[in-house]
């Protein structure tokens, strides 16, 4: 702190100065956490002419950025090199440099703990890092998905108690939920609207000023409302994915193909949005975020039965896949799962990315191994899995070679992720049994669809 709280410019004057400096690209944008959200965000601000201070305690990431190398599959080395080539990127592990930034955007993980309750350790630690260097006039924005009340109940007290400064008077707090969709070639950081919420008009103006040059901004009335927006988006997806998976089971019993049903239904130009079944949910958002709200709702004495039911439906999907494998091995090949050689195709949680956070493939592999299967994987985007403690099911595994000889050694293949780079026709020719959880063969190799068991 460089002056007593409340003795500097008024909040309105701070907002006016922020707006002017944003318009002239004089603001320094600090980004804390350079993962799937923070790195594209840094790229977006650099592309709009801002100076970016990119902070991460992971020295390997900073070294890669400064060398022009990417550590995220869907972001190329060329893009990272271009970021450094602007001359406006400072990538550092030195937290003291945060004092030089005007806006501090927090892009850190918000996982669940072993009890499926919110784990805000990363958020709290990030806020404490900021508090050690917070100065009057700065804007602090949380982008991580969380429950309504996090900014007000966790971040604000950390910043105020450590510095003696007062939010809304000496510095500003806002919330703007990330909306990254890794691997989506149609929408990126600068083409996806940003929701922005703050508890005072001046703080909201400061946040809008930061994001407006980046993309379309959607202001909302306060922090809690903005925090609720992202949860609503992800809960909507969770519920509809659970619904379509339940419909799949019902229609399957009637001899009806759910993928054909959905493809026909989506031709309706209003009142319907397509969702597709699969082996489960993965990624940071849909598999985790809805349970932030269920936890917070309990604190307010409210039940979230609909959300929890949807969670139960999708949580059971990997086990249903394994049951389908067991039944198909027995009925088609006369074999048991125990001792069978099984190839899981796709380790990432979604197609065409290298992100395997919460991937249903991990659960499928674990369940198959528990039944005695010998399991390998193939994923063109994940050649090896390093033992970092996050994915014990696959730690140390490497993707198999993709050739006819290697494939023909397996009794069964489970298509868990429908990467475009996989030759599904070759897979169905080489492996006697294919369990297709994504309709990848039906869409890309229709001549071989009769050889495949959809699951």
C-alpha positions in Angstrom: 0.0 0.0 0.0 1.4 3.4 -1.0 -1.1 5.7 0.7 -3.8 5.5 3.4 -7.1 3.9 2.2 -9.7 6.3 0.8 -7.3 9.2 0.3 -6.7 8.9 -3.4 -8.8 9.5 -6.4 -12.5 8.9 -6.2 -13.8 5.6 -7.6 -15.4 7.6 -10.5 -12.0 9.2 -11.3 -10.3 5.8 -11.2 -12.9 4.5 -13.7 -12.5 7.5 -16.0 -8.7 7.0 -16.0 -9.1 3.3 -16.7 -11.4 3.9 -19.6 -9.0 6.5 -21.1 -6.0 4.3 -20.7 -7.8 1.2 -22.1 -8.8 3.2 -25.1 -5.2 4.2 -25.8 -3.9 0.7 -25.0 -1.8 2.1 -22.1 -3.1 -0.5 -19.6 -0.8 -3.3 -18.6 -2.9 -6.5 -18.4 -1.6 -9.0 -15.8 -2.7 -12.6 -16.3 -2.1 -15.1 -13.5 -2.2 -18.7 -14.6 -1.1 -19.6 -18.1 -3.1 -22.7 -18.9 -6.0 -23.4 -21.2 -7.7 -20.1 -20.2 -4.8 -17.8 -19.4 -2.7 -18.4 -22.5 -5.4 -17.7 -25.1 -6.4 -14.6 -23.0 -2.9 -13.3 -23.2 -2.8 -13.9 -26.9 -6.1 -12.0 -27.3 -4.9 -8.9 -25.4 -1.6 -8.9 -27.2 -3.5 -9.0 -30.5 -5.5 -5.9 -29.5 -2.3 -3.9 -28.8 -2.0 -4.2 -25.0 1.1 -5.0 -23.0 0.7 -8.3 -21.1 2.4 -9.3 -17.9 2.0 -13.1 -17.9 2.7 -14.7 -14.5 2.8 -18.3 -13.6 4.8 -20.0 -10.8 5.5 -22.9 -13.2 9.0 -22.1 -14.5 8.6 -24.6 -17.3 5.7 -22.7 -18.8 7.5 -19.4 -18.5 10.6 -20.9 -20.1 8.5 -22.3 -23.0 6.8 -18.9 -23.6 10.0 -17.0 -23.6 11.4 -19.5 -26.1 8.4 -19.3 -28.3 7.2 -22.8 -27.6 3.7 -24.0 -26.9 2.8 -26.5 -24.2 -0.8 -26.7 -25.2 -1.6 -29.0 -28.2 -4.2 -26.8 -29.9 -2.1 -23.7 -29.6 0.8 -23.9 -32.1 4.4 -22.9 -31.5 3.9 -20.2 -34.2 1.1 -18.6 -32.2 3.3 -18.5 -29.1 6.3 -17.1 -31.0 4.0 -14.4 -32.5 3.0 -13.4 -29.0 6.6 -12.9 -28.0 7.3 -11.2 -31.4 5.0 -8.3 -30.4 7.5 -7.0 -28.0 4.7 -6.5 -25.5 4.7 -9.8 -23.6 6.6 -10.2 -20.3 6.4 -13.8 -19.1 7.7 -14.2 -15.5 7.7 -16.3 -12.4 8.5 -13.1 -10.3 5.3 -12.3 -8.4 6.7 -8.9 -7.5 6.2 -7.8 -11.1 2.4 -8.0 -10.5 2.6 -4.5 -9.0 3.3 -3.2 -12.6 0.0 -4.4 -13.9 -3.2 -2.3 -14.0 -5.6 -5.3 -14.3 -4.9 -8.6 -12.7 -6.9 -11.5 -14.3 -7.0 -14.7 -12.2 -7.1 -17.8 -14.4 -6.5 -20.7 -12.0 -8.1 -24.2 -11.6 -11.2 -24.7 -9.4 -11.4 -28.5 -8.9 -13.5 -30.6 -6.6 -11.9 -32.3 -3.5 -12.3 -36.0 -2.7 -15.7 -35.3 -1.2 -16.9 -33.6 -4.5 -16.9 -30.2 -2.7 -15.3 -27.0 -4.1 -11.6 -26.8 -3.7 -10.7 -23.1 -3.9 -7.1 -23.6 -2.8 -5.7 -22.2 -6.1 -8.0 -19.2 -6.0 -7.1 -18.4 -2.4 -3.4 -18.8 -3.1 -3.6 -16.6 -6.1 -5.5 -13.9 -4.2 -2.8 -14.1 -1.5 -0.1 -13.6 -4.1 -1.9 -10.6 -5.4 -2.4 -9.2 -1.9 1.3 -9.2 -1.3 1.7 -6.7 -4.2 -1.7 -5.0 -4.5 -1.5 -1.2 -5.0 -4.2 1.4 -5.2 -6.0 1.8 -8.6 -5.6 -1.8 -9.7 -8.5 -4.0 -10.9 -8.6 -7.7 -9.8 -10.8 -10.0 -11.9 -11.5 -13.7 -11.2 -12.1 -15.7 -14.4 -12.2 -19.2 -12.9 -15.6 -20.9 -12.7 -16.9 -21.0 -9.1 -20.0 -20.6 -6.9 -21.9 -17.3 -6.4 -20.2 -15.5 -3.5 -16.6 -16.5 -4.1 -15.4 -13.0 -5.1 -17.3 -11.4 -2.2 -16.7 -13.9 0.5 -13.2 -15.2 -0.3 -11.2 -12.9 -2.6 -12.3 -9.5 -1.2 -11.5 -10.3 2.5 -8.0 -11.7 1.5 -7.2 -8.5 -0.4 -8.6 -6.1 2.1 -7.2 -7.7 5.3 -3.7 -8.1 3.9 -3.4 -4.6 2.6 -5.8 -2.3 4.5 -7.1 -1.1 1.2 -10.9 -1.1 0.5 -12.4 -2.6 -2.6 -14.6 -0.2 -4.5 -12.7 2.7 -3.1 -9.0 2.0 -3.4 -9.0 -0.9 -5.9 -11.6 -2.7 -7.9 -12.9 -6.3 -8.0 -14.9 -7.8 -10.8 -15.8 -11.2 -12.1 -15.8 -12.4 -15.7 -16.2 -16.1 -16.3 -14.0 -17.8 -18.9 -15.7 -19.3 -21.9 -12.9 -21.1 -23.5 -13.7 -24.2 -25.6 -10.4 -25.9 -26.5 -10.2 -27.0 -30.0 -13.2 -25.0 -31.2 -12.2 -23.5 -34.6 -15.3 -21.4 -34.9 -15.1 -19.5 -31.6 -12.1 -18.1 -29.8 -11.3 -15.6 -27.0 -11.9 -12.5 -29.2 -15.2 -13.8 -30.7 -16.9 -15.0 -27.6 -18.8 -12.3 -25.6 -17.5 -11.7 -22.1 -19.9 -11.4 -19.2 -18.7 -8.9 -16.6 -20.1 -8.2 -13.1 -19.1 -6.0 -10.3 -20.8 -4.6 -7.2 -20.3 -0.9 -7.9 -20.8 1.1 -11.1 -17.2 2.4 -11.0 -15.7 -1.1 -10.7 -18.0 -2.4 -13.5 -16.9 0.5 -15.7 -13.2 -0.5 -15.1 -13.8 -4.1 -16.0 -15.9 -3.2 -19.1 -13.0 -0.9 -20.1 -10.5 -3.8 -19.9 -12.6 -6.3 -21.9 -14.3 -4.1 -24.4 -11.3 -3.8 -26.7 -11.0 -7.6 -26.6 -14.6 -8.7 -27.5 -18.3 -7.9 -27.0 -19.0 -7.3 -23.3 -22.2 -8.2 -21.5 -22.4 -6.3 -18.2 -24.4 -7.7 -15.3 -25.5 -6.0 -12.1 -23.1 -7.6 -9.5 -20.4 -10.2 -8.8 -22.8 -13.0 -7.8 -24.9 -12.6 -10.9 -21.8 -13.0 -13.1 -20.7 -16.0 -11.1 -24.1 -17.6 -11.6 -24.0 -17.1 -15.4 -21.2 -19.6 -16.0 -22.7 -22.2 -13.7 -26.0 -21.8 -15.5 -24.3 -22.4 -18.9 -22.6 -25.6 -17.7 -25.6 -26.9 -15.8 -27.7 -26.5 -18.9 -25.2 -28.7 -20.8 -25.0 -31.3 -18.0 -28.7 -31.7 -17.8 -29.2 -32.1 -21.5 -26.3 -34.5 -21.9 -27.7 -36.6 -19.1 -31.1 -36.5 -20.8 -29.9 -37.6 -24.2 -27.9 -40.5 -22.7 -31.0 -41.6 -20.9 -33.0 -41.3 -24.1 -30.3 -43.4 -25.8 -30.9 -46.3 -23.4 -34.7 -46.1 -23.9 -34.5 -45.9 -27.7 -31.9 -48.6 -27.8 -34.4 -51.0 -26.2 -36.8 -50.2 -29.0 -34.3 -50.7 -31.7 -34.0 -47.0 -32.5 -30.7 -45.2 -33.2 -30.3 -42.1 -31.0 -27.8 -40.5 -33.3 -30.3 -40.7 -36.2 -33.0 -39.3 -34.0 -30.9 -36.3 -32.9 -29.7 -35.6 -36.4 -33.3 -35.5 -37.6 -34.5 -33.5 -34.6 -31.9 -30.8 -35.1 -33.3 -29.8 -38.4 -36.1 -28.0 -36.5 -35.0 -24.4 -36.7 -36.4 -23.4 -33.3 -37.0 -24.8 -29.9 -34.4 -27.5 -30.1 -30.6 -27.8 -29.5 -28.7 -31.0 -30.3 -26.8 -32.9 -27.6 -25.2 -36.3 -28.2 -24.6 -39.3 -26.0 -21.1 -40.5 -25.0 -19.1 -42.5 -22.5 -19.3 -39.8 -19.8 -18.3 -36.2 -19.1 -14.8 -34.7 -19.0 -13.0 -31.4 -18.9 -13.0 -28.9 -16.2 -16.4 -27.4 -16.8 -19.4 -29.7 -17.1 -17.9 -32.5 -15.0 -17.2 -30.2 -12.1 -18.8 -26.8 -12.1 -22.5 -27.9 -11.5 -21.4 -29.3 -8.2 -20.1 -25.9 -7.0 -23.8 -24.8 -7.1 -25.1 -27.9 -5.4 -22.6 -27.4 -2.6 -23.5 -23.7 -2.2 -27.2 -24.4 -2.4 -27.0 -26.7 0.6 -25.5 -23.8 2.6 -28.7 -21.9 1.8 -30.9 -24.8 2.7 -31.9 -25.5 -0.9 -31.9 -28.8 -2.7 -30.7 -29.3 -6.3 -32.3 -32.6 -7.1 -32.4 -32.1 -10.8 -28.7 -31.2 -11.1 -27.7 -34.1 -8.8 -29.8 -36.6 -10.8 -28.2 -35.5 -14.0 -24.8 -35.9 -12.3 -25.8 -39.4 -11.2 -26.8 -40.3 -14.8 -23.5 -39.2 -16.4 -21.4 -40.6 -13.6 -22.8 -44.1 -14.4 -21.9 -43.9 -18.1 -18.3 -45.3 -18.0 -19.6 -48.3 -16.1 -22.3 -48.8 -18.8 -19.6 -48.8 -21.5 -17.7 -51.5 -19.6 -20.9 -53.5 -19.3 -21.4 -53.2 -23.1 -17.8 -54.4 -23.6 -18.4 -57.4 -21.4 -21.6 -58.3 -23.1 -20.3 -57.9 -26.6 -17.1 -59.9 -25.9 -19.2 -62.7 -24.6 -21.9 -62.8 -27.2 -19.7 -62.0 -30.3 -16.3 -63.5 -29.4 -17.1 -66.0 -26.6 -14.5 -64.2 -24.4 -14.5 -62.7 -20.9 -13.2 -59.3 -20.0 -10.7 -61.0 -17.7 -7.6 -61.5 -19.9 -9.0 -59.7 -22.9 -6.7 -57.3 -24.8 -8.6 -54.0 -25.1 -7.6 -50.8 -26.8 -9.2 -47.5 -25.7 -9.2 -45.1 -28.6 -9.0 -41.6 -27.3 -7.7 -40.5 -24.0 -8.6 -36.8 -24.2 -12.0 -35.7 -22.9 -13.1 -34.3 -26.2 -12.1 -34.5 -29.8 -9.0 -33.0 -31.3 -7.4 -31.7 -28.1 -4.7 -33.0 -25.7 -6.7 -32.2 -22.5 -7.6 -35.3 -20.5 -8.8 -33.6 -17.3 -11.7 -35.6 -15.9 -11.8 -37.7 -19.1 -14.3 -40.6 -19.0 -11.6 -42.7 -20.7 -9.7 -42.7 -17.4 -12.7 -44.3 -15.7 -13.2 -46.8 -18.5 -9.6 -47.9 -18.3 -9.7 -48.2 -14.5 -12.9 -50.3 -14.6 -11.7 -52.6 -17.4 -8.5 -53.2 -15.5 -10.4 -54.0 -12.3 -12.1 -56.8 -14.3 -8.8 -58.2 -15.4 -8.5 -56.7 -18.9 -5.1 -55.8 -20.4 -5.7 -52.2 -21.6 -3.7 -49.9 -23.8 -4.7 -46.7 -25.4 -4.2 -44.8 -28.7 -4.5 -41.0 -28.9 -2.8 -39.0 -31.6 -2.8 -35.9 -29.4 -1.4 -37.6 -26.2 1.6 -39.7 -27.1 2.6 -40.3 -23.5 1.2 -39.7 -20.0 3.7 -38.4 -17.5 3.4 -39.5 -13.9 2.4 -36.2 -12.2 0.0 -37.7 -9.7 -3.2 -36.4 -11.5 -4.0 -39.4 -13.5 -2.9 -42.6 -11.7 -5.0 -44.8 -14.0 -2.8 -44.1 -17.0 0.5 -42.8 -15.4 3.4 -43.9 -17.5 1.4 -45.2 -20.3 2.3 -44.4 -24.0 0.1 -44.4 -27.0 0.5 -47.5 -29.2 1.8 -47.4 -32.7 -1.0 -47.2 -35.3 -0.5 -50.0 -37.8 -2.4 -53.1 -38.8 -0.1 -55.5 -36.9 -0.5 -53.5 -33.6 -4.2 -53.2 -34.0 -4.8 -56.8 -34.8 -3.4 -57.9 -31.5 -6.5 -56.6 -29.7 -9.7 -58.4 -29.0 -11.7 -55.2 -28.7 -11.4 -51.5 -29.2 -13.4 -48.9 -27.4 -13.9 -45.6 -29.2 -14.0 -43.1 -26.3 -13.0 -39.9 -28.1 -13.9 -39.3 -31.8 -10.7 -37.6 -32.9 -10.7 -36.6 -36.6 -7.2 -37.9 -37.0 -8.2 -41.6 -36.4 -8.7 -44.0 -39.3 -11.9 -45.7 -38.1 -12.2 -47.8 -41.2 -8.7 -49.3 -40.6 -9.7 -49.8 -36.9 -12.8 -51.8 -37.8 -10.9 -53.9 -40.3 -8.1 -54.8 -37.9 -10.0 -55.3 -34.6 -12.7 -58.0 -34.4 -14.9 -56.0 -32.0 -15.3 -52.3 -31.8 -17.4 -50.6 -29.1 -18.3 -47.1 -30.5 -19.5 -44.6 -27.8 -19.4 -41.6 -30.2 -20.9 -42.9 -33.4 -17.5 -42.2 -35.0 -17.7 -45.2 -37.3 -21.3 -44.5 -38.3 -20.5 -41.0 -39.3 -17.1 -41.4 -40.9 -17.0 -45.0 -42.2 -20.6 -46.1 -42.9 -19.5 -49.1 -44.8 -18.3 -50.7 -41.6 -21.1 -49.8 -39.3 -22.4 -53.4 -39.1 -19.2 -54.5 -37.6 -19.5 -52.2 -34.6 -21.5 -52.3 -31.4 -22.7 -48.8 -30.5 -22.6 -48.1 -26.8 
